[in-house]
Amino acid sequence: MTAVGVVVPNLNGARFLPTCLDALRRQTLQPAEVVVVDDGSVDGSLDLLARDYPEVKVIAHGTTRGVARAFNDGIRATTSPTVVLLNNDTEAEPDWLAELTRPLDDDAEVAMVASKLLLFDRRDVLHSAGDFYGRDGMPGNRGVWQTDRGQFDRELDPFGACGGAAAYRRALFDRIGFFDEGMGSYCEDVDLNVRARLAGFRCRFAPGARVYHRLSATGGGVTSSYFVGRNVLWVLAQDVPSALLGKYWPKIVARQLSIAFEALRHWREPAARARLRGQIDALRGLSAPLAKRGEIQRRRRVSIAALDAILS
């Protein structure tokens, strides 16, 4: 079994870190290294880490730089062949890390592994059983809000992994690069999933790797609505091959228009206005993702038909 490094991004999560890090201490497979990347906290997180978790390596950002940057700095600070990302607002079961990394030991073609994420306060309700990517250009969590009855436990090949609790081979980052820091926060894992799939990497779902998540405890609301509105379009612009854009553009346009009209219908709600603002800023800023598109598409190693077959 290869060594595992765990990276935990943190922004003002002092009230959550003990639950998260104590659960790591209880793992049957102990991580070789744990790195907490603090993204400009002002709530005493750094003092808590220094006092109560001396085994944890801490990288402190003086200002908030976004989840993608926190992930990348954490990954670079580890040396283990397997890198695991874990949200600070989670509690992992004791066998989580062993179950999550087993598919990487068993199958050399697997480069990403998705946890079974469940709600922290309703522990039989799914948040993600691996992620999908739709032909309408919208990503999503398999099984979200469904009661977990094991309905996904035999469907072990999702499109990608939710970055809130996922394992990656370091070789994947060596091949396709790190998380896109231009996206800041939200959908940075979607972008990585698509780029990994373009390069021919596979994802596996580990149903025994159970993690409980306080949903949007350190994010969400207006912030997530804006970045999701923007970054969904940027993923399309830089990652999705032209042949698939040409085939599915009516679905893509219809879905984006539906989201925009729904935001207008709920204009008085701050999150709705933020989502629409994100869509507008995505179109205004298309030059950034388009500048990356050529290199991303040159890394593609799978056929359009094979990619089409794994879309939802």
C-alpha positions in Angstrom: 0.0 0.0 0.0 1.5 3.3 -1.1 1.9 6.3 1.2 -0.9 8.8 1.4 -0.7 12.6 2.0 -3.9 14.4 3.1 -4.5 18.0 2.2 -7.2 20.0 4.1 -8.0 23.6 2.9 -9.2 25.9 5.7 -10.8 29.3 5.8 -12.1 30.4 9.2 -12.9 26.8 10.1 -11.6 26.6 13.6 -15.0 25.3 14.8 -14.8 22.4 12.3 -11.1 21.5 12.3 -11.1 19.4 15.5 -13.8 17.1 14.2 -12.0 16.7 10.8 -8.5 16.2 12.2 -9.5 14.0 15.1 -11.2 11.7 12.5 -7.9 11.6 10.6 -6.2 10.5 13.8 -8.6 7.6 14.1 -8.0 6.2 10.6 -7.1 2.6 10.3 -4.8 3.6 7.5 -2.8 6.5 8.9 -1.7 9.2 6.5 2.0 9.6 6.0 1.5 13.4 6.1 -1.3 15.9 6.8 -1.2 19.4 5.4 -3.6 22.1 6.3 -3.6 25.1 4.0 -5.0 28.1 5.8 -6.4 30.5 3.3 -6.3 33.7 5.4 -8.3 32.8 8.5 -8.9 35.3 11.2 -10.8 33.1 13.6 -7.9 31.6 15.5 -7.4 28.6 13.2 -3.7 28.9 13.2 -3.4 29.1 17.0 -5.6 26.0 17.3 -3.5 24.0 14.9 -0.2 25.0 16.6 -1.6 24.1 20.0 -3.6 20.9 19.4 -2.3 19.4 16.2 1.6 19.5 16.2 1.7 16.6 13.7 0.0 18.7 11.0 2.1 20.8 8.5 0.5 24.2 8.1 0.8 26.5 5.1 -0.6 29.9 5.9 -1.8 32.3 3.2 -1.8 35.8 4.5 -4.9 36.6 2.3 -7.6 34.5 0.8 -6.5 33.0 -2.5 -9.2 30.5 -3.2 -9.7 26.8 -2.9 -7.8 25.9 -6.1 -4.7 27.7 -4.8 -5.0 26.0 -1.4 -5.3 22.6 -3.1 -2.3 23.2 -5.2 -0.1 24.5 -2.4 -1.1 21.5 -0.3 -0.4 19.1 -3.1 3.1 20.6 -3.8 3.9 20.4 0.0 3.3 16.6 0.0 5.6 14.0 -1.3 3.4 10.9 -1.1 2.4 9.0 -4.4 -1.3 9.3 -3.4 -2.8 12.7 -2.6 -6.1 13.0 -0.8 -8.2 16.2 -0.6 -10.6 16.6 2.3 -12.8 19.5 3.2 -12.3 21.0 6.7 -16.1 20.7 7.5 -16.2 16.9 7.3 -16.0 13.8 9.6 -14.5 10.7 8.0 -15.3 7.2 9.3 -12.3 5.2 10.6 -12.0 3.0 7.4 -12.4 6.0 5.0 -8.8 6.4 4.0 -8.2 2.7 3.6 -11.3 2.2 1.5 -10.7 5.4 -0.6 -7.1 4.4 -1.6 -7.7 0.7 -2.2 -8.9 1.2 -5.9 -5.6 2.9 -6.7 -3.7 -0.1 -5.3 -6.0 -2.6 -7.2 -6.2 -1.0 -10.6 -3.3 0.9 -12.2 -5.7 2.6 -14.7 -7.6 4.4 -12.0 -6.2 7.8 -11.1 -9.1 9.4 -9.2 -11.3 7.9 -6.4 -14.5 9.4 -5.1 -15.8 9.1 -1.6 -19.4 8.5 -0.5 -20.2 11.9 0.9 -23.3 12.1 3.2 -24.9 14.9 5.0 -23.4 15.6 8.5 -26.8 16.0 10.2 -28.7 13.4 8.1 -26.3 10.6 7.8 -28.4 8.4 5.6 -28.7 11.2 2.9 -26.2 11.4 0.0 -24.4 14.5 -1.0 -22.3 12.8 -3.7 -21.6 9.2 -4.9 -19.2 10.5 -7.4 -19.8 13.3 -9.9 -21.4 13.3 -13.4 -21.0 15.7 -16.3 -24.1 16.4 -18.4 -24.4 16.8 -22.2 -26.0 20.1 -21.4 -22.7 21.2 -19.9 -23.9 21.0 -16.3 -21.9 19.1 -13.6 -23.6 17.4 -10.6 -23.4 15.0 -7.7 -24.7 11.5 -8.3 -27.5 10.8 -5.8 -27.6 14.2 -4.2 -30.4 14.5 -1.6 -31.3 10.8 -2.0 -31.6 8.5 0.9 -28.6 6.1 0.7 -29.9 2.6 0.1 -26.8 1.4 -1.6 -28.2 2.3 -5.0 -24.9 3.5 -6.3 -22.7 0.9 -4.6 -22.4 -1.2 -7.8 -22.0 1.8 -10.1 -18.3 2.2 -9.6 -17.3 4.3 -12.6 -18.5 7.9 -12.2 -17.3 10.6 -14.5 -15.3 12.2 -11.7 -14.8 12.9 -8.0 -16.0 15.6 -5.8 -12.9 17.4 -4.5 -14.4 17.6 -1.0 -13.2 14.1 -0.3 -11.2 12.5 -3.1 -7.9 10.6 -3.8 -5.6 11.2 -6.7 -2.5 9.7 -8.1 0.3 12.2 -8.1 1.0 11.1 -11.7 -2.3 12.7 -12.8 -1.1 16.2 -11.7 2.3 15.5 -13.4 0.4 14.8 -16.6 -2.3 17.4 -16.8 -1.3 20.0 -14.3 -2.9 21.2 -11.0 -6.2 22.8 -10.2 -7.0 25.9 -12.3 -6.3 28.8 -9.9 -8.1 31.1 -12.3 -11.4 29.6 -11.2 -10.7 30.5 -7.6 -13.3 28.4 -5.8 -16.2 26.1 -7.0 -16.0 23.9 -10.1 -12.3 23.7 -9.9 -12.8 19.9 -9.3 -15.1 19.7 -12.3 -12.5 21.3 -14.5 -9.9 18.8 -13.2 -12.3 15.9 -13.8 -12.9 16.9 -17.4 -9.2 17.4 -18.1 -8.4 14.1 -16.5 -11.0 12.3 -18.7 -9.7 14.0 -21.8 -6.2 12.6 -21.0 -7.6 9.1 -20.6 -7.6 8.8 -16.8 -10.3 6.9 -15.1 -12.3 7.5 -11.9 -13.6 4.9 -9.4 -16.3 5.3 -6.7 -15.4 3.7 -3.3 -18.8 3.2 -1.5 -17.1 2.1 1.7 -15.2 5.4 1.9 -17.8 7.3 3.9 -17.5 10.9 4.9 -20.1 13.2 6.6 -20.2 16.7 5.3 -21.6 19.9 6.8 -22.8 21.2 3.5 -21.5 24.7 2.6 -20.5 25.3 6.2 -17.5 27.4 5.1 -19.0 28.7 1.8 -22.2 28.7 -0.2 -24.8 31.3 -0.7 -24.0 34.3 -2.8 -20.3 33.3 -3.2 -21.0 29.8 -4.6 -23.8 31.1 -6.8 -21.5 33.6 -8.5 -18.6 31.2 -9.0 -20.7 28.3 -10.2 -22.5 30.6 -12.6 -19.1 31.8 -14.0 -17.0 28.6 -13.8 -19.5 26.3 -15.4 -19.2 28.3 -18.6 -15.4 28.5 -18.3 -15.2 24.7 -18.1 -17.2 24.5 -21.3 -15.0 27.1 -23.0 -11.7 25.6 -22.2 -12.3 21.8 -21.7 -15.1 20.5 -23.8 -14.0 19.4 -27.4 -15.4 21.3 -30.3 -17.1 18.2 -31.7 -19.2 17.8 -28.5 -19.9 21.5 -28.3 -21.2 21.3 -31.9 -23.3 18.3 -31.1 -24.9 19.5 -27.9 -24.9 23.3 -28.2 -28.8 23.5 -28.3 -28.9 21.6 -24.9 -26.1 23.8 -23.5 -27.7 27.1 -24.6 -31.1 26.1 -23.4 -29.8 25.1 -20.0 -27.9 28.4 -19.6 -30.9 30.4 -20.7 -33.1 28.5 -18.3 -30.7 29.3 -15.4 -30.7 33.0 -16.4 -34.5 33.3 -16.7 -34.9 31.5 -13.3 -32.4 34.0 -11.8 -34.4 36.9 -13.2 -37.6 35.4 -11.9 -36.1 35.4 -8.4 -34.2 38.7 -8.8 -34.9 39.9 -5.3 -32.8 37.0 -3.9 -29.1 37.8 -3.6 -28.0 34.3 -4.7 -30.1 34.6 -7.9 -28.5 37.9 -8.8 -25.1 36.5 -8.0 -25.7 33.5 -10.4 -26.7 35.8 -13.2 -23.7 38.1 -12.5 -21.5 35.1 -12.7 -22.9 34.1 -16.1 -22.3 37.6 -17.4 -18.8 37.8 -16.1 -18.0 34.4 -17.7 -18.9 35.8 -21.1 -17.0 39.0 -20.5 -13.9 37.0 -19.4 -13.9 34.3 -22.0 -10.5 35.2 -23.2 -8.9 33.6 -20.1 -10.3 30.1 -20.6 -10.0 30.3 -24.4 -6.3 31.0 -24.0 -6.0 27.7 -22.2 -8.1 25.7 -24.6 -5.5 24.8 -27.2 -3.1 23.2 -24.7 -5.9 21.3 -22.9 -7.2 19.9 -26.2 -3.7 18.9 -27.3 -3.5 16.6 -24.3 -6.6 14.7 -25.3 -5.9 10.9 -25.6 -9.4 9.5 -25.9 -11.9 9.6 -28.8 -14.9 11.8 -29.0 -17.1 8.8 -29.0 -15.5 7.5 -25.8 -16.0 10.8 -24.1 -19.6 11.1 -25.3 -20.3 7.7 -23.8 -19.4 8.7 -20.3 -21.4 11.9 -20.3 -24.9 12.0 -18.7 
